[in-house]
Amino acid sequence: MVFGLLGGLGLFLFGMHQMGDGLQKAAGSRMRRLLEVLTTNRLLGVLLGTV
């Protein structure tokens, strides 16, 4: 059971890493700039994070 849990967690983390790399390649600086603008205000950043 422990090995299954660790294996599942490993696959999840690997998938998140791959998805992050894909998003960076697809959106690049445009996505980064959008996030910078949307998170300058703390309240707006919290709202964006909850969505």
Sequence and secondary structure as in RCSB ss.txt:
>XXXX:A:sequence
MVFGLLGGLGLFLFGMHQMGDGLQKAAGSRMRRLLEVLTTNRLLGVLLGTV
>XXXX:A:secstr
 HHHHHHHHHHHHHHHHHHHHHHHHHHTHHHHHHHHHHTSSHHHHHHHHH 
